[in-house]
Amino acid sequence: MNSFDIMKASQMACCLEVSSFKPGNVHRNRDYDDIKYHHFITSGIAFGNAVYVASNTFKDLCLSEFTNNNTKNELNVGKFIKEAVAESVKWSPSNANLGIIMLHIPIAMAASKLQDNNFNLEDLKKYTEYITKNTTVNDAIAVYEAIEIGMAYVNPPEEGPDVKNDDAKKELIEKNLNLYDVYNISKEWDTISKEWVSNFKISYEGYELLRANYIKYGEIHEATTITFLEILSKYPDTLIARKKGEEVSKIVSEKAKETLEKFENTKDRTVILDFDTYLSQESNKLNPGTTADLMASALFIYLIDKTLSNETVLL
């Protein structure tokens, strides 16, 4: 797949995600004090060059030679994540897209191996799994540096090297922890990490839901809103859990499920607006930000599919 198309699909996914109404999140008609709509737009476009370089570099790799080489080669996924974060923060004073970048970079790299005019979901899954299973300590170090650059909201980990600790990178080297190892440690309390070690299970599920909802509603923003609620109803948001606790995150998911059921029965969008009011009552303390990242990932995969269909991407 053409790397310029991959870059554009990533940028458009970021813009569509933040522009769509997603209860509790920043969107076209709502800013929060510490993060605003234009931060997501500008930073989402800004890291496109890193997406291009990452996908173009991976596209040129001969994987059979790479796999058979006795030395540990570098796919440099961590380096590309770090470069994308550095580009993002040039245009935004806040951590707008760190989670999205961690999802988009490996998917972008994998998409570069797809044949033109032929979207093959199983091939995409095969290549994303290859990328996640072939990381190095250097990738882990680069992602730790990316988190530092992105000024991310990170609680001390339950186990493993703490990114806020000056000795964290030294610990990564001493314990020989690659990026997959790090995500495997943090998967229990962080959904982005869990995506990495489950081969982007929710992202691919979100893509399938979005594809069905786009057919059903015929409009990308409405399809995104409903898909977002479907993901949130099934998977408690780990950003909410970090801010307010796991029990609160589960309550939010239950309310998302109730909202979907009411909307399906009544077709009254007021129930979605009411859910948004509930989530925004404490500023952004109940912001389902991780779910928004997953939505951006699902949108990216969907746009890759539509681009390769050789038709108008969005009607």
Summary of the structure (lengths in Angstrom):
residues: 315
radius of gyration: 18.8
end to end distance: 21.9
largest distance: 60.9
contacts: 1091
relative contact order: 0.15
helix: 68%
strand: 1%
